[in-house]
Amino acid sequence: MARVTVEDCIEKVNSRFELVLIAAHRARLLHNGENSTVDKDNDKPPVIALREIADETIAVNDLRESLIKSNQKFLETEVEEEVLKTTDDNTENVDLSKDSAESDIKSEEISEETNTDINLKEDKTDKIEENSVSDNI
């Protein structure tokens, strides 16, 4: 049984901290039943994970991406859908505000027309009264 050292693995990974995260993630996968790419030799999952990284039998970038995805609370598609939904909601609010603005303009036009009609009726009434007064004289 060959001993695996961190120095064997550190050449494959950017930092010791990242190595710990990636090896721990791979060890969890192995513990949960995923098949190893090297012989087990009665080693525990953390040792097997380090041996896989050192022997490059598993892609470190794939492990890195797998680790990131396993720790994400929202998948990227869910985030994109949420952004789109928020955008749609904002668009609806803008549309509603346009509709309310248009209805306000229409109500102002109607009230102006009504005031004009009332003024015309008052003018007609005044003329009729003037005519009737002049007829009586």
BATIKOL-617220 format. One line per 3 residues: number of its first residue (from 1); their letters; for each residue x, y, z of N, C-alpha, C, CB. Coordinates in Angstrom, 1 decimal. Glycine has a CB too. Example, Ala and Ser with C-alpha at 12.3 -4.5 7.8 and 13.67 -1.06 7.14 Angstrom:
! BATIKOL-617220
1> as> 13.2/-5.7/7.8/12.3/-4.5/7.8/13.2/-3.3/7.8/11.3/-4.5/9.0; 12.8/-2.2/7.1/13.7/-1.1/7.1/12.9/0.0/7.9/14.1/-0.6/5.7
END
This chain:
! BATIKOL-617220
1> mar> 0.8/-1.2/0.0/0.0/0.0/0.0/0.9/1.2/0.0/-1.0/0.0/1.2; 0.8/2.0/-1.0/1.6/3.2/-1.2/0.9/4.4/-0.4/1.8/3.6/-2.7; 1.7/5.2/0.2/1.2/6.3/1.0/1.0/7.5/0.0/2.2/6.7/2.1
4> vtv> -0.2/8.1/0.1/-0.5/9.3/-0.7/-0.2/10.5/0.1/-2.0/9.2/-1.2; 0.6/11.4/-0.4/0.9/12.6/0.3/0.2/13.8/-0.4/2.4/12.8/0.3; 0.1/14.8/0.3/-0.5/16.0/-0.2/0.3/16.6/-1.3/-0.7/17.1/0.9
7> edc> 1.6/16.4/-1.3/2.5/16.9/-2.3/2.2/16.3/-3.7/4.0/16.7/-2.0; 1.8/15.0/-3.6/1.4/14.3/-4.9/0.2/14.9/-5.5/1.2/12.8/-4.6; -0.7/15.4/-4.7/-2.0/16.0/-5.2/-1.9/17.5/-5.4/-3.1/15.6/-4.2
10> iek> -1.1/18.2/-4.7/-1.1/19.6/-4.8/-0.7/20.1/-6.2/-0.2/20.2/-3.7; 0.0/19.3/-6.9/0.4/19.6/-8.3/-0.8/19.6/-9.2/1.5/18.7/-8.8; -1.8/18.9/-8.8/-3.0/18.8/-9.7/-4.1/19.8/-9.3/-3.6/17.4/-9.5
13> vns> -4.0/20.4/-8.2/-5.0/21.4/-7.7/-4.3/22.7/-7.3/-5.8/20.8/-6.4; -5.0/23.8/-7.4/-4.4/25.1/-7.2/-3.9/25.3/-5.7/-5.4/26.1/-7.5; -4.6/24.9/-4.7/-4.2/25.2/-3.4/-4.6/24.0/-2.5/-4.9/26.5/-2.9
16> rfe> -4.0/24.0/-1.3/-4.3/22.9/-0.3/-5.7/23.0/0.1/-3.3/23.0/0.9; -6.3/24.2/0.3/-7.6/24.3/0.7/-8.6/23.7/-0.3/-8.0/25.8/1.0; -8.3/24.0/-1.6/-9.2/23.5/-2.6/-9.0/22.0/-2.7/-8.8/24.1/-4.0
19> lvl> -7.8/21.5/-2.5/-7.6/20.0/-2.5/-8.4/19.4/-1.4/-6.1/19.7/-2.2; -8.5/20.0/-0.2/-9.3/19.4/0.9/-10.7/19.4/0.5/-9.1/20.3/2.2; -11.3/20.5/-0.1/-12.7/20.5/-0.5/-13.0/19.4/-1.5/-13.0/21.9/-1.0
22> iaa> -12.1/19.4/-2.5/-12.4/18.5/-3.6/-12.2/17.0/-3.2/-11.4/18.7/-4.8; -11.2/16.7/-2.4/-11.0/15.3/-1.9/-12.1/14.9/-1.0/-9.6/15.2/-1.2; -12.6/15.8/-0.1/-13.7/15.5/0.8/-15.0/15.3/0.0/-13.9/16.7/1.8
25> hra> -15.2/16.0/-1.0/-16.4/15.8/-1.9/-16.3/14.5/-2.6/-16.5/17.0/-2.9; -15.2/14.2/-3.1/-15.0/12.9/-3.8/-15.2/11.7/-2.8/-13.6/12.8/-4.5; -14.6/11.9/-1.6/-14.7/10.9/-0.5/-16.2/10.6/-0.2/-13.9/11.2/0.7
28> rll> -17.0/11.7/-0.1/-18.4/11.6/0.2/-19.1/10.8/-0.9/-19.1/12.9/0.4; -18.7/11.1/-2.2/-19.3/10.4/-3.3/-19.0/8.9/-3.2/-18.8/11.0/-4.6; -17.8/8.6/-2.9/-17.3/7.2/-2.8/-18.1/6.5/-1.7/-15.8/7.1/-2.6
31> hng> -18.2/7.2/-0.6/-18.9/6.6/0.6/-20.4/6.4/0.3/-18.8/7.6/1.8; -21.0/7.2/-0.6/-22.4/7.1/-0.9/-22.6/6.1/-2.1/-22.9/8.4/-1.3; -21.5/5.4/-2.5/-21.7/4.3/-3.4/-21.2/4.5/-4.8/-23.1/4.0/-3.5
34> ens> -20.6/5.6/-5.1/-20.0/5.8/-6.4/-18.8/4.9/-6.6/-19.7/7.3/-6.7; -18.6/4.4/-7.8/-17.4/3.5/-8.0/-16.1/4.3/-8.1/-17.6/2.7/-9.3; -15.1/3.7/-7.5/-13.8/4.3/-7.6/-13.1/4.0/-8.9/-12.9/3.9/-6.4
37> tvd> -12.1/4.8/-9.3/-11.4/4.6/-10.5/-10.0/4.0/-10.3/-11.2/6.0/-11.2; -9.7/3.7/-9.0/-8.5/3.0/-8.6/-8.9/1.8/-7.7/-7.4/4.0/-7.9; -7.9/0.9/-7.5/-8.2/-0.2/-6.6/-8.4/0.3/-5.2/-7.1/-1.3/-6.7
40> kdn> -9.3/-0.3/-4.5/-9.6/0.1/-3.1/-8.5/-0.3/-2.1/-10.9/-0.5/-2.6; -8.0/-1.5/-2.2/-6.9/-1.9/-1.3/-7.2/-1.7/0.1/-5.6/-1.2/-1.7; -8.4/-1.9/0.5/-8.9/-1.8/1.9/-8.7/-0.3/2.5/-8.2/-2.7/2.8
43> dkp> -8.6/0.6/1.6/-8.4/2.0/2.0/-9.8/2.7/2.2/-7.6/2.8/0.9; -9.8/3.7/3.0/-11.0/4.4/3.3/-11.2/5.4/2.2/-10.9/5.1/4.7; -12.5/5.9/2.1/-12.8/6.8/1.0/-11.9/8.1/0.9/-14.2/7.3/1.1
46> pvi> -11.5/8.7/1.9/-10.6/9.9/1.8/-9.3/9.5/1.1/-10.3/10.5/3.1; -8.7/8.4/1.5/-7.4/7.9/0.9/-7.6/7.6/-0.6/-6.9/6.7/1.6; -8.7/6.9/-0.9/-9.0/6.6/-2.3/-9.2/7.8/-3.1/-10.3/5.7/-2.4
49> alr> -9.9/8.8/-2.6/-10.1/10.1/-3.3/-8.8/10.8/-3.6/-11.0/11.0/-2.5; -7.9/10.8/-2.6/-6.6/11.4/-2.8/-5.8/10.6/-3.8/-5.8/11.5/-1.5; -5.9/9.3/-3.8/-5.2/8.5/-4.8/-5.7/8.8/-6.2/-5.3/7.0/-4.5
52> eia> -7.0/8.9/-6.3/-7.6/9.2/-7.6/-7.1/10.6/-8.2/-9.1/9.2/-7.6; -7.0/11.5/-7.3/-6.5/12.9/-7.7/-5.1/12.8/-8.1/-6.8/13.9/-6.5; -4.3/12.1/-7.3/-2.8/12.0/-7.5/-2.6/11.3/-8.8/-2.1/11.3/-6.4
55> det> -3.3/10.2/-9.1/-3.1/9.4/-10.3/-3.8/10.0/-11.5/-3.6/8.0/-10.1; -4.6/11.1/-11.3/-5.3/11.7/-12.4/-6.3/10.8/-13.1/-4.4/12.4/-13.4; -6.9/9.9/-12.3/-7.9/8.9/-12.9/-9.2/9.6/-12.9/-7.9/7.6/-12.2
58> iav> -9.4/10.7/-12.3/-10.6/11.4/-12.3/-10.3/12.9/-12.6/-11.4/11.3/-10.9; -11.1/13.6/-13.4/-10.8/15.0/-13.7/-11.1/15.9/-12.5/-11.7/15.4/-14.9; -10.1/16.7/-12.2/-10.3/17.6/-11.0/-11.3/18.7/-11.4/-8.9/18.3/-10.7
61> ndl> -11.3/19.1/-12.6/-12.3/20.2/-13.0/-13.7/19.6/-12.9/-12.1/20.6/-14.4; -13.9/18.4/-13.2/-15.3/17.8/-13.1/-15.7/17.7/-11.6/-15.3/16.4/-13.7; -14.7/17.3/-10.7/-15.0/17.3/-9.3/-15.3/18.7/-8.8/-13.8/16.7/-8.5
64> res> -14.5/19.7/-9.2/-14.8/21.1/-8.8/-16.2/21.5/-9.2/-13.7/22.0/-9.5; -16.6/21.3/-10.4/-17.9/21.6/-10.8/-19.0/20.9/-10.1/-18.1/21.4/-12.4; -18.8/19.6/-9.8/-19.7/18.8/-9.0/-19.8/19.3/-7.6/-19.3/17.4/-9.0
67> lik> -18.7/19.7/-7.0/-18.7/20.3/-5.7/-19.5/21.6/-5.7/-17.3/20.6/-5.2; -19.3/22.5/-6.6/-20.0/23.7/-6.7/-21.5/23.5/-6.8/-19.5/24.6/-7.9; -21.9/22.6/-7.7/-23.3/22.4/-8.0/-24.0/21.7/-6.7/-23.5/21.4/-9.2
70> snq> -23.2/20.9/-6.0/-23.8/20.3/-4.8/-24.0/21.3/-3.7/-22.9/19.1/-4.3; -23.3/22.4/-3.7/-23.4/23.4/-2.7/-24.3/24.6/-3.0/-22.1/23.9/-2.3; -24.8/24.6/-4.3/-25.7/25.7/-4.7/-27.1/25.4/-4.2/-25.7/25.8/-6.2
73> kfl> -27.7/26.5/-3.7/-29.1/26.4/-3.2/-30.0/26.5/-4.4/-29.4/27.5/-2.2; -29.7/27.3/-5.4/-30.6/27.4/-6.5/-29.8/27.0/-7.8/-31.1/28.8/-6.7; -30.4/26.2/-8.6/-29.7/25.9/-9.9/-29.7/27.1/-10.8/-30.4/24.7/-10.6
76> ete> -28.8/27.2/-11.7/-28.7/28.4/-12.6/-30.0/28.6/-13.3/-27.6/28.3/-13.5; -30.7/27.5/-13.8/-31.9/27.7/-14.5/-33.0/28.3/-13.7/-32.4/26.4/-15.1; -33.0/27.9/-12.4/-34.0/28.5/-11.5/-33.8/30.0/-11.3/-34.0/27.7/-10.1
79> vee> -32.5/30.3/-11.2/-32.2/31.7/-11.0/-32.6/32.5/-12.2/-30.7/31.9/-10.7; -32.3/32.0/-13.4/-32.6/32.7/-14.6/-34.1/32.8/-14.7/-32.1/31.9/-15.9; -34.9/31.7/-14.4/-36.3/31.8/-14.4/-36.9/32.9/-13.5/-37.0/30.5/-14.1
82> evl> -36.2/33.0/-12.3/-36.6/34.0/-11.3/-36.4/35.4/-11.8/-35.9/33.7/-10.0; -35.3/35.6/-12.5/-34.9/36.9/-13.0/-36.0/37.2/-14.1/-33.5/36.9/-13.6; -36.3/36.2/-15.0/-37.3/36.5/-16.0/-38.6/36.8/-15.4/-37.3/35.3/-16.9
85> ktt> -39.0/36.1/-14.4/-40.3/36.3/-13.7/-40.3/37.7/-13.1/-40.6/35.2/-12.6; -39.2/38.1/-12.5/-39.2/39.4/-11.9/-39.3/40.5/-13.0/-37.9/39.6/-11.1; -38.6/40.2/-14.1/-38.6/41.2/-15.2/-40.1/41.2/-15.8/-37.7/40.7/-16.3
88> ddn> -40.7/40.1/-15.9/-42.1/40.0/-16.4/-43.0/40.8/-15.4/-42.6/38.6/-16.5; -42.8/40.6/-14.1/-43.6/41.3/-13.1/-43.5/42.8/-13.2/-43.3/40.8/-11.7; -42.2/43.2/-13.4/-41.9/44.7/-13.6/-42.6/45.2/-14.8/-40.4/44.9/-13.6
91> ten> -42.5/44.4/-15.9/-43.1/44.8/-17.2/-44.6/44.9/-17.0/-42.8/43.8/-18.3; -45.3/44.0/-16.3/-46.7/44.1/-16.0/-47.0/45.3/-15.2/-47.2/42.8/-15.3; -46.2/45.6/-14.2/-46.4/46.8/-13.5/-46.3/48.1/-14.3/-45.4/46.9/-12.3
94> vdl> -45.4/48.1/-15.2/-45.2/49.2/-16.1/-46.5/49.3/-17.0/-44.0/49.1/-17.0; -46.9/48.2/-17.6/-48.1/48.1/-18.4/-49.3/48.6/-17.6/-48.3/46.7/-18.9; -49.4/48.2/-16.4/-50.6/48.6/-15.6/-50.5/50.1/-15.4/-50.6/47.9/-14.3
97> skd> -49.3/50.6/-15.1/-49.2/52.1/-14.9/-49.5/52.8/-16.2/-47.8/52.4/-14.4; -49.2/52.3/-17.3/-49.5/52.9/-18.6/-51.0/52.9/-18.8/-48.9/52.2/-19.8; -51.7/51.8/-18.4/-53.1/51.7/-18.5/-53.8/52.7/-17.6/-53.6/50.3/-18.2
100> sae> -53.3/52.8/-16.4/-53.9/53.7/-15.5/-53.7/55.2/-15.9/-53.3/53.5/-14.0; -52.5/55.4/-16.5/-52.3/56.8/-17.0/-53.2/57.1/-18.1/-50.8/56.9/-17.4; -53.4/56.1/-19.0/-54.3/56.3/-20.2/-55.7/56.5/-19.7/-54.2/55.1/-21.1
103> sdi> -56.1/55.7/-18.7/-57.5/55.9/-18.2/-57.6/57.3/-17.5/-57.8/54.8/-17.2; -56.6/57.7/-16.8/-56.6/59.1/-16.2/-56.8/60.1/-17.2/-55.4/59.3/-15.4; -56.1/60.0/-18.3/-56.2/61.0/-19.4/-57.6/60.9/-20.0/-55.1/60.7/-20.5
106> kse> -58.1/59.7/-20.2/-59.5/59.6/-20.8/-60.5/60.2/-19.9/-59.8/58.1/-21.1; -60.3/60.0/-18.5/-61.3/60.5/-17.6/-61.2/62.1/-17.6/-61.1/60.0/-16.2; -60.0/62.6/-17.7/-59.8/64.1/-17.8/-60.5/64.6/-19.1/-58.4/64.5/-17.8
109> eis> -60.4/63.9/-20.2/-61.0/64.3/-21.5/-62.5/64.3/-21.3/-60.5/63.4/-22.6; -63.0/63.2/-20.7/-64.5/63.1/-20.5/-65.0/64.2/-19.6/-64.8/61.7/-19.9; -64.2/64.5/-18.5/-64.7/65.6/-17.6/-64.6/66.9/-18.3/-63.8/65.6/-16.3
112> eet> -63.6/67.1/-19.2/-63.6/68.4/-20.0/-64.7/68.5/-20.9/-62.2/68.5/-20.7; -65.1/67.3/-21.6/-66.2/67.3/-22.5/-67.5/67.6/-21.8/-66.3/66.0/-23.2; -67.6/67.0/-20.6/-68.8/67.2/-19.8/-68.9/68.7/-19.4/-68.8/66.3/-18.5
115> ntd> -67.8/69.2/-18.9/-67.8/70.7/-18.5/-68.2/71.5/-19.7/-66.5/71.1/-18.0; -67.7/71.2/-20.9/-68.0/72.0/-22.1/-69.5/71.9/-22.4/-67.1/71.5/-23.3; -70.0/70.6/-22.3/-71.4/70.4/-22.6/-72.3/71.2/-21.6/-71.8/68.9/-22.5
118> inl> -71.9/71.2/-20.4/-72.6/72.0/-19.3/-72.6/73.4/-19.6/-72.1/71.7/-17.9; -71.4/73.9/-20.0/-71.3/75.3/-20.3/-72.1/75.7/-21.6/-69.8/75.7/-20.6; -72.2/74.8/-22.6/-73.0/75.1/-23.7/-74.5/75.1/-23.4/-72.8/74.0/-24.8
121> ked> -74.9/74.2/-22.5/-76.3/74.2/-22.1/-76.6/75.4/-21.3/-76.6/72.9/-21.2; -75.7/75.9/-20.5/-76.0/77.1/-19.7/-76.1/78.3/-20.6/-74.9/77.3/-18.7; -75.2/78.3/-21.7/-75.3/79.4/-22.6/-76.6/79.4/-23.4/-74.1/79.3/-23.6
124> ktd> -77.1/78.2/-23.8/-78.4/78.1/-24.5/-79.5/78.6/-23.5/-78.6/76.7/-24.9; -79.4/78.1/-22.3/-80.4/78.5/-21.4/-80.4/80.0/-21.2/-80.2/77.8/-20.0; -79.3/80.6/-21.1/-79.2/82.1/-20.9/-79.8/82.8/-22.1/-77.7/82.5/-20.7
127> kie> -79.5/82.3/-23.3/-80.0/82.9/-24.5/-81.5/82.8/-24.6/-79.4/82.3/-25.8; -82.0/81.6/-24.2/-83.4/81.4/-24.2/-84.1/82.4/-23.2/-83.8/79.9/-23.9; -83.5/82.5/-22.1/-84.1/83.4/-21.1/-84.0/84.9/-21.6/-83.3/83.3/-19.8
130> ens> -82.9/85.2/-22.3/-82.8/86.6/-22.8/-83.9/86.8/-23.9/-81.4/86.8/-23.4; -84.1/85.8/-24.7/-85.1/85.9/-25.8/-86.5/86.0/-25.1/-85.1/84.7/-26.7; -86.8/85.3/-24.1/-88.1/85.3/-23.5/-88.3/86.7/-22.8/-88.3/84.2/-22.5
133> vsd> -87.2/87.2/-22.2/-87.3/88.5/-21.5/-87.6/89.6/-22.6/-86.0/88.8/-20.7; -86.9/89.5/-23.7/-87.0/90.5/-24.8/-88.4/90.4/-25.4/-85.9/90.4/-25.8; -89.0/89.2/-25.5/-90.3/89.0/-26.1/-91.4/89.6/-25.1/-90.6/87.5/-26.3
136> ni> -91.1/89.5/-23.9/-92.1/90.1/-22.9/-92.1/91.6/-22.9/-91.8/89.5/-21.6; -91.0/92.2/-23.3/-90.9/93.7/-23.2/-91.7/94.2/-24.3/-89.5/94.2/-23.3
END
